[in-house]
Amino acid sequence: MPELPEVETIRRVLEPQLQNRTIEKVTVNHKDAVAYPSVDDFCLGLTGQMVSHIQRRGKFLIICMKSGDRVILHLRMTGGLLFTPKTTRKKVHTPDLSL
């Protein structure tokens, strides 16, 4: 499990890549990865949203949208979060936020 400095490093690296970008499509490869709302509502609710900034609260990452909505992520045991730009898409086993 990642420690707080590692989670903060991920936040600092990820924020400039996502800030002010619009989510075009959301694909959830593992339905258990989304606790609330339903997977379909999660995907529909994020599509078209623009990322405002990313915060960290303890070991959670909070992706804040300009609408006020938030996505709260926990890195679990692996401590990894994969962000793949549209041009380098490969099959991944994590939620995929297309920007």
C-alpha positions in Angstrom: 0.0 0.0 0.0 1.4 3.4 -1.0 2.4 5.8 1.7 1.2 9.5 1.8 4.3 10.9 0.0 3.8 8.5 -2.9 0.1 9.4 -3.2 1.0 13.1 -3.2 3.6 12.4 -5.9 1.0 10.7 -8.1 -1.4 13.6 -7.5 1.3 16.1 -8.6 2.2 14.1 -11.7 -1.4 13.5 -12.7 -2.9 16.9 -12.1 -1.2 18.8 -15.0 -2.1 16.0 -17.4 -5.8 16.1 -16.5 -6.4 19.7 -15.5 -8.8 21.6 -17.9 -9.3 18.4 -20.0 -12.8 17.2 -20.9 -13.6 13.5 -20.4 -14.9 12.1 -23.7 -15.6 8.5 -22.7 -15.4 6.4 -19.5 -14.9 2.6 -19.6 -15.0 0.5 -16.5 -13.3 -2.8 -17.0 -14.0 -4.2 -13.5 -17.5 -3.4 -12.3 -16.4 -3.9 -8.7 -14.1 -0.8 -9.0 -17.1 1.5 -8.8 -18.8 1.6 -5.4 -21.4 4.3 -6.1 -23.4 5.1 -8.2 -24.1 2.3 -10.6 -21.4 1.7 -13.3 -23.7 3.0 -16.1 -24.6 6.2 -14.1 -20.9 6.6 -13.3 -19.9 6.5 -16.9 -22.7 8.8 -18.1 -22.2 11.2 -15.2 -18.5 11.7 -16.1 -18.8 11.9 -19.8 -18.4 15.5 -21.0 -17.2 16.8 -17.6 -14.1 19.0 -17.4 -11.4 18.3 -14.7 -10.8 21.3 -12.5 -8.0 20.0 -10.2 -7.0 17.0 -8.1 -6.8 17.0 -4.3 -5.4 14.4 -1.9 -7.1 13.5 1.4 -5.1 11.0 3.3 -4.5 8.1 0.8 -7.4 9.1 -1.4 -7.2 11.1 -4.6 -10.1 13.4 -5.4 -10.6 14.4 -9.0 -12.7 17.6 -8.9 -14.8 18.5 -11.9 -15.7 22.1 -12.8 -19.4 21.1 -12.2 -18.6 20.4 -8.6 -18.8 16.6 -9.0 -15.9 14.5 -7.7 -14.3 11.1 -8.3 -12.7 9.7 -5.2 -10.0 7.1 -5.9 -8.0 4.9 -3.6 -4.9 3.2 -4.9 -5.4 0.0 -3.0 -2.5 -2.4 -2.5 -0.7 -1.8 -5.8 -0.3 2.0 -5.4 -0.6 2.4 -9.1 -2.9 4.5 -11.3 -2.6 4.2 -15.1 -3.4 7.2 -17.3 -3.3 6.4 -21.0 -3.7 9.2 -23.5 -6.1 8.4 -26.4 -3.2 8.0 -28.9 -1.5 5.2 -26.9 -4.4 3.1 -25.8 -3.8 -0.5 -24.9 -5.9 -3.0 -23.1 -5.8 -2.1 -19.4 -7.3 -3.7 -16.3 -8.1 -0.4 -14.5 -10.9 2.2 -15.1 -10.1 4.1 -18.2 -10.9 7.8 -18.3 -10.7 8.9 -21.9 -9.8 12.6 -22.3 
